[in-house]
Amino acid sequence: MANRLLNIDNQPQIIQRLYTLIYKKTIPHAFLFGGIRGIGKYNVAKTFAMAINCFAPKPDDCGDISIDLNKYIETYPCGQCSSCLTSISGNHPDIISIHPEGTSIKIEQIRGVTETISRRPYSAKMRVVVINDCETMNVHASNALLKILEEPPDHTIFILITTQVNTLLPTVLSRCLHMAFMPIPYKQIAEKILTLLPNKATASDDALILSELANGSLEKGIELSNCQGMLDKRKRLIHDVLNLHRKPIGFILAFATTLCEEKQFLEDAFHIIRSCFRDMIIYKFAKNHIINKDLKDVIEHSGSIYTIQSLFAKLNAIHQAEKQLKSNANIKLTLESLCINLAIL
């Protein structure tokens, strides 16, 4: 029932670990769910909270202690008891979700949690507080959370969810049980995308390309499949990047400005450009393992122009540009520098 309720079947090892903790009654007071965006961390957290508080009879309640763990996973949460139904509706008073307000999680939100957990749960066996995107907590919010974790209250479990584990306070990390969520296999993402694409004649090939561009994120794969013209936009971007070495400096800077103006597309653009140069390296050794299979001729021709060292240098330039942008560097200057590096043979 758990898998069917919230589609958590993409993280079987995590599910096994969590349900083992429930089964053995050894649940810690705080978890850290880490991994890239769009791989099921939040869904797993919600399902875990539901399973802990499900009112369906547990093996101990029934006197059956020989129940198989897989059967346990299939049985809880039941999805039918009052606790499960309230959780599914999003109105459970003891399953609390904290999300960034604007760009960050603020101390007022953590103080609100502090006040809530000072009281016993309203109806649940265990209150569960899920803090999503916890890397966005400001310093004051992080310190307030640390005080809670240092003296955890009874009947309360914290689940911190992040895409950037290394940005959290070491003292917060040391008080959580870490769960590393893995990227979703490309094949699973392609299968999901295949059900969403309208043109069945080319859907299989398109789904494979989009799944590769999703970089292990099911959420990103679905987003890309719903973005009309994404594959054509990818082709135009790759064509422009591979022709930068033929263009004057004015064109290169103008191209950087165009990228700068499409901030919502920038993350995808980085991944597309990276996939292009990655394919040129891979093509030299394993032609059938490139991402942009529909651009095989382009990859072959352009790859012959560059040395392996030059291609690795371009991949490094892309990585450094991404790193600088995450550190709030000037977007326009960073992209101009990147495009100039990409234009060098």
Secondary structure, 3 states (H helix, E strand, C coil): CHHHHHCCCCCHHHHHHHHHHHHHCCCCCEEEEECCCCCCHHHHHHHHHHHHHCCCCCHHHHCCCCCCHHHHHHHCCCCCCHHHHHHHHCCCCCEEEECCECCEECHHHHHHHHHHHCCCCCCCCCEEEEECCHHHECHHHHHHHHHHHHCCCCCEEEEEEECCHHHCCHHHHCCCEEEECCCCCHHHHHHHHHCCCCCCCCHHHHHHHHHHHCCCCHHHHHHHHHCCCHHHHHHHHHHHHHCHHHCCHHHHHHHHHHHHHCHHHHHHHHHHHHHHHHHHHHHCCCHHHCCCHHHHHHHHHHHCCCCHHHHHHHHHHHHHHHHHHHCCCCHHHHHHHHHHHHHCC
